[in-house]
Amino acid sequence: MQIDISTRHGHLSDASRQKIEEKIGKLTRLFDRLTSIHLTIDLEHEETPSVDLQVAAEHKHDFVATDRGVELMGSVDTVVHRMEAQLRKYKEKLQQRHRGEHDPPIDPETILENLDQPEE
């Protein structure tokens, strides 16, 4: 899996880049079918940096999360949290589809009532 961090209109220190890579690397534990993660940090407006996170998964379009905040690391945390929520929701949807939970639940009392009635 490929993790790519890029910056526009500025530079990140190696320590900041390392912290950010550790945070977004945790997404792979949540959903194992990720193929690439791309984080773009725009430092054009120093007081409100913009953070965009794109995650590509097998057999699915890209997931995207964006944030603009006062602190860079706070924005990264927010974007990672939003991405976790999207991936959890998608993973839950896949699991429900494979379990067949879209079918209506079977009521055992209805089955028993139908068995007790004589056939005509």
C-alpha positions as CSV (number, residue, x, y, z in Angstrom):
1,M,0.0,0.0,0.0
2,Q,1.3,3.4,-0.9
3,I,1.2,6.4,1.4
4,D,1.9,9.8,-0.2
5,I,2.1,13.1,1.7
6,S,2.5,16.3,-0.4
7,T,2.5,20.0,0.5
8,R,1.6,23.1,-1.5
9,H,3.0,26.6,-0.8
10,G,5.3,25.5,2.0
11,H,7.3,22.7,3.6
12,L,6.8,20.3,6.5
13,S,9.5,19.3,8.9
14,D,10.6,15.6,9.0
15,A,9.1,15.3,12.5
16,S,5.7,16.6,11.4
17,R,5.7,14.4,8.3
18,Q,6.6,11.3,10.5
19,K,3.7,12.1,12.9
20,I,1.2,12.6,10.0
21,E,2.3,9.4,8.4
22,E,1.8,7.4,11.6
23,K,-1.7,8.9,12.0
24,I,-2.9,8.1,8.5
25,G,-1.1,4.7,8.5
26,K,-3.6,3.6,11.2
27,L,-6.4,3.6,8.5
28,T,-4.9,0.3,7.2
29,R,-5.8,-1.5,10.4
30,L,-9.5,-0.4,10.0
31,F,-9.9,-1.6,6.4
32,D,-7.4,-3.9,4.8
33,R,-8.4,-3.4,1.2
34,L,-6.8,0.0,0.9
35,T,-4.6,0.5,-2.1
36,S,-3.3,4.0,-1.7
37,I,-3.5,7.0,0.7
38,H,-2.8,10.5,-0.5
39,L,-2.7,13.5,1.8
40,T,-2.3,17.0,0.5
41,I,-1.6,19.9,2.8
42,D,-2.1,23.4,1.4
43,L,-0.2,26.1,3.4
44,E,-1.1,29.0,1.1
45,H,-3.1,30.6,4.0
46,E,-0.8,30.1,7.0
47,E,-3.5,31.0,9.5
48,T,-5.9,28.3,8.1
49,P,-4.1,25.4,6.4
50,S,-6.2,23.1,4.3
51,V,-5.9,19.3,4.5
52,D,-7.3,16.9,1.8
53,L,-7.2,13.1,2.3
54,Q,-7.9,10.7,-0.5
55,V,-8.1,7.0,0.0
56,A,-8.4,4.4,-2.7
57,A,-9.8,1.0,-2.0
58,E,-10.2,-2.2,-4.1
59,H,-13.4,-2.3,-6.1
60,K,-14.5,1.1,-4.8
61,H,-14.2,4.7,-5.8
62,D,-12.0,7.0,-3.8
63,F,-13.0,8.2,-0.3
64,V,-12.3,11.9,0.3
65,A,-12.2,14.0,3.5
66,T,-11.3,17.7,3.7
67,D,-10.8,20.2,6.5
68,R,-9.5,23.7,7.0
69,G,-8.6,24.8,10.5
70,V,-6.4,26.9,12.7
71,E,-3.9,24.2,13.6
72,L,-2.4,21.9,11.1
73,M,-2.3,18.8,13.3
74,G,-5.9,19.4,14.4
75,S,-7.0,19.5,10.8
76,V,-5.1,16.2,10.2
77,D,-6.8,14.6,13.1
78,T,-10.2,15.8,11.9
79,V,-9.6,14.5,8.4
80,V,-8.4,11.1,9.7
81,H,-11.5,10.9,12.0
82,R,-13.8,11.6,9.1
83,M,-12.1,9.0,6.9
84,E,-12.4,6.4,9.6
85,A,-16.1,7.1,9.8
86,Q,-16.5,6.7,6.0
87,L,-14.5,3.5,6.0
88,R,-16.4,2.0,8.9
89,K,-19.7,2.8,7.2
90,Y,-18.6,1.2,4.0
91,K,-17.2,-1.9,5.7
92,E,-20.4,-2.3,7.7
93,K,-22.4,-2.0,4.5
94,L,-20.2,-4.8,2.9
95,Q,-20.6,-7.0,5.9
96,Q,-24.4,-6.6,5.9
97,R,-24.6,-7.4,2.2
98,H,-22.7,-10.6,2.7
99,R,-24.7,-11.7,5.7
100,G,-28.1,-11.1,4.0
101,E,-29.4,-8.7,6.6
102,H,-31.4,-6.9,4.0
103,D,-34.1,-9.7,4.3
104,P,-36.8,-8.9,6.8
105,P,-36.4,-10.7,10.2
106,I,-38.4,-13.9,10.7
107,D,-40.8,-13.8,13.6
108,P,-40.8,-17.3,15.3
109,E,-44.4,-16.7,16.7
110,T,-45.8,-16.3,13.2
111,I,-44.1,-19.6,12.1
112,L,-45.6,-21.4,15.1
113,E,-49.1,-20.0,14.4
114,N,-48.9,-21.1,10.8
115,L,-47.9,-24.7,11.9
116,D,-50.8,-25.0,14.3
117,Q,-53.4,-24.1,11.7
118,P,-54.9,-27.1,9.8
119,E,-54.6,-27.0,6.1
120,E,-57.8,-26.7,4.1
